[in-house]
């Protein structure tokens, strides 16, 4: 991937983050994630969003505050590469809450979601692809 693209453009180019892109747009977070950063984003794929109960995504797209809270729960300030992530047992998200990090059978898990692809570099940070949407505590 072209590391000159920012996180948003890098995710868009991958083609498997259409729901995430739409959600970032609806929450007004596109400009933030195009900013200087650096950011570490645990990015759920379209398939991860599809695992949510029917109607969840549509409902969130209409609730900007809740959507924003969920999306910022997938972002950590700073550029944290996989080699550093595996040394952590938690990370504080931009949302303010922390996510639990553990390694199970050689795979990194964030709140139980498995990182399926790590260290996708962007100009303003790094993306780690996850297979589930992280939901913060209310």
C-alpha positions as a Markdown table, in Angstrom:
| # | Residue | x | y | z |
|---|---|---|---|---|
| 1 | Unk | 0.0 | 0.0 | 0.0 |
| 2 | Unk | 1.1 | 3.5 | -0.6 |
| 3 | Unk | 2.2 | 4.8 | 2.7 |
| 4 | Unk | 1.7 | 8.4 | 1.5 |
| 5 | Unk | -2.1 | 7.9 | 2.0 |
| 6 | Unk | -3.6 | 8.8 | 5.3 |
| 7 | Unk | -5.5 | 6.3 | 7.4 |
| 8 | Unk | -8.9 | 7.1 | 5.9 |
| 9 | Unk | -7.6 | 6.9 | 2.3 |
| 10 | Unk | -5.6 | 3.7 | 3.0 |
| 11 | Unk | -8.7 | 2.0 | 4.5 |
| 12 | Unk | -10.9 | 3.2 | 1.6 |
| 13 | Unk | -8.4 | 1.8 | -1.0 |
| 14 | Unk | -8.5 | -1.6 | 0.7 |
| 15 | Unk | -12.2 | -1.9 | -0.3 |
| 16 | Unk | -13.2 | -4.0 | 2.8 |
| 17 | Unk | -14.0 | -1.0 | 5.1 |
| 18 | Unk | -17.0 | 0.5 | 3.3 |
| 19 | Unk | -19.1 | 0.4 | 6.5 |
| 20 | Unk | -16.3 | 1.9 | 8.6 |
| 21 | Unk | -15.8 | 4.7 | 6.0 |
| 22 | Unk | -19.6 | 5.4 | 6.0 |
| 23 | Unk | -19.6 | 5.4 | 9.8 |
| 24 | Unk | -16.6 | 7.8 | 10.1 |
| 25 | Unk | -18.4 | 10.1 | 7.6 |
| 26 | Unk | -21.6 | 10.0 | 9.6 |
| 27 | Unk | -19.9 | 10.7 | 12.9 |
| 28 | Unk | -17.9 | 13.6 | 11.4 |
| 29 | Unk | -14.6 | 11.9 | 12.2 |
| 30 | Unk | -13.1 | 11.8 | 8.7 |
| 31 | Unk | -11.2 | 15.0 | 9.1 |
| 32 | Unk | -9.8 | 13.9 | 12.5 |
| 33 | Unk | -8.4 | 10.7 | 11.0 |
| 34 | Unk | -7.0 | 12.6 | 8.1 |
| 35 | Unk | -5.2 | 14.9 | 10.6 |
| 36 | Unk | -1.6 | 14.8 | 11.7 |
| 37 | Unk | -2.0 | 12.0 | 14.2 |
| 38 | Unk | -0.3 | 9.7 | 14.5 |
| 39 | Unk | -3.1 | 7.3 | 15.2 |
| 40 | Unk | -3.4 | 3.5 | 15.6 |
| 41 | Unk | -6.8 | 2.3 | 14.3 |
| 42 | Unk | -8.2 | -1.1 | 15.1 |
| 43 | Unk | -10.3 | -1.3 | 11.9 |
| 44 | Unk | -13.3 | -3.6 | 11.7 |
| 45 | Unk | -14.0 | -5.0 | 8.3 |
| 46 | Unk | -17.4 | -4.9 | 6.6 |
| 47 | Unk | -17.8 | -8.5 | 7.6 |
| 48 | Unk | -17.2 | -7.5 | 11.2 |
| 49 | Unk | -20.0 | -4.9 | 11.0 |
| 50 | Unk | -22.2 | -7.5 | 9.4 |
| 51 | Unk | -21.9 | -9.7 | 12.5 |
| 52 | Unk | -23.8 | -7.0 | 14.6 |
| 53 | Unk | -27.5 | -7.6 | 15.2 |
| 54 | Unk | -29.7 | -6.6 | 12.3 |
| 55 | Unk | -30.4 | -2.9 | 12.2 |
| 56 | Unk | -27.5 | -2.0 | 14.5 |
| 57 | Unk | -25.4 | -0.2 | 11.9 |
| 58 | Unk | -28.5 | 1.7 | 10.5 |
| 59 | Unk | -29.4 | 2.8 | 14.1 |
| 60 | Unk | -25.9 | 3.9 | 14.8 |
| 61 | Unk | -25.7 | 5.9 | 11.6 |
| 62 | Unk | -28.6 | 8.0 | 12.9 |
| 63 | Unk | -27.1 | 8.4 | 16.5 |
| 64 | Unk | -24.0 | 10.5 | 15.9 |
| 65 | Unk | -23.0 | 10.6 | 19.6 |
| 66 | Unk | -23.2 | 6.9 | 20.1 |
| 67 | Unk | -21.5 | 6.2 | 16.8 |
| 68 | Unk | -18.7 | 8.6 | 17.6 |
| 69 | Unk | -18.2 | 6.9 | 21.0 |
| 70 | Unk | -17.9 | 3.5 | 19.3 |
| 71 | Unk | -15.6 | 4.7 | 16.5 |
| 72 | Unk | -13.2 | 6.5 | 18.9 |
| 73 | Unk | -13.1 | 3.3 | 20.9 |
| 74 | Unk | -11.2 | 1.8 | 17.9 |
| 75 | Unk | -8.5 | 4.5 | 17.9 |
| 76 | Unk | -5.4 | 4.8 | 20.0 |
| 77 | Unk | -3.3 | 8.0 | 20.0 |
| 78 | Unk | 0.2 | 7.4 | 18.7 |
| 79 | Unk | 1.6 | 4.9 | 16.2 |
| 80 | Unk | 1.6 | 1.4 | 17.9 |
| 81 | Unk | 3.0 | -1.3 | 15.6 |
| 82 | Unk | 2.2 | -4.9 | 16.2 |
| 83 | Unk | 5.6 | -5.6 | 17.8 |
| 84 | Unk | 4.6 | -3.0 | 20.5 |
| 85 | Unk | 0.9 | -4.0 | 20.7 |
| 86 | Unk | 1.9 | -7.6 | 21.8 |
| 87 | Unk | 3.8 | -6.1 | 24.8 |
| 88 | Unk | 0.7 | -4.4 | 26.1 |
| 89 | Unk | -2.2 | -5.8 | 28.1 |
| 90 | Unk | -4.4 | -2.7 | 27.5 |
| 91 | Unk | -4.4 | 0.5 | 25.6 |
| 92 | Unk | -6.3 | 3.7 | 26.3 |
| 93 | Unk | -8.5 | 4.7 | 23.3 |
| 94 | Unk | -9.4 | 8.2 | 22.1 |
| 95 | Unk | -12.8 | 7.4 | 23.5 |
| 96 | Unk | -11.3 | 7.6 | 27.0 |
| 97 | Unk | -11.9 | 3.9 | 27.8 |
| 98 | Unk | -9.3 | 1.2 | 27.6 |
| 99 | Unk | -9.3 | -1.9 | 25.4 |
| 100 | Unk | -7.9 | -5.2 | 26.7 |
| 101 | Unk | -5.1 | -6.7 | 24.7 |
| 102 | Unk | -3.9 | -10.3 | 24.8 |
| 103 | Unk | -2.1 | -12.8 | 22.6 |
| 104 | Unk | -4.0 | -16.1 | 22.2 |
| 105 | Unk | -2.3 | -18.8 | 20.1 |
| 106 | Unk | 0.0 | -16.3 | 18.5 |
| 107 | Unk | -2.8 | -14.0 | 17.5 |
| 108 | Unk | -3.4 | -10.6 | 19.0 |
| 109 | Unk | -6.9 | -10.0 | 20.4 |
| 110 | Unk | -8.4 | -6.6 | 21.3 |
| 111 | Unk | -11.4 | -7.1 | 23.6 |
| 112 | Unk | -11.8 | -10.5 | 22.1 |
| 113 | Unk | -11.7 | -9.3 | 18.5 |
| 114 | Unk | -8.8 | -11.0 | 16.6 |
| 115 | Unk | -6.3 | -8.9 | 14.6 |
| 116 | Unk | -6.4 | -10.5 | 11.2 |
| 117 | Unk | -3.9 | -8.2 | 9.5 |
| 118 | Unk | -1.4 | -5.9 | 11.3 |
| 119 | Unk | 0.9 | -3.0 | 10.6 |
| 120 | Unk | -0.8 | -1.5 | 7.5 |
| 121 | Unk | 1.1 | 1.8 | 7.5 |
| 122 | Unk | -0.4 | 5.1 | 6.6 |
| 123 | Unk | 1.1 | 8.6 | 6.5 |
| 124 | Unk | -0.5 | 9.5 | 9.8 |
| 125 | Unk | -0.4 | 6.2 | 11.7 |
| 126 | Unk | -1.1 | 2.5 | 11.4 |
| 127 | Unk | -4.1 | 0.2 | 10.8 |
| 128 | Unk | -4.6 | -3.2 | 12.4 |
| 129 | Unk | -7.6 | -5.0 | 10.9 |
| 130 | Unk | -10.0 | -6.7 | 13.3 |
| 131 | Unk | -12.8 | -9.2 | 12.8 |
| 132 | Unk | -15.3 | -7.7 | 15.2 |
| 133 | Unk | -16.7 | -4.3 | 16.2 |
| 134 | Unk | -15.5 | -3.1 | 19.6 |
| 135 | Unk | -18.4 | -1.8 | 21.7 |
| 136 | Unk | -17.5 | 0.4 | 24.7 |
| 137 | Unk | -19.2 | 0.3 | 28.0 |
| 138 | Unk | -22.1 | 2.7 | 28.3 |
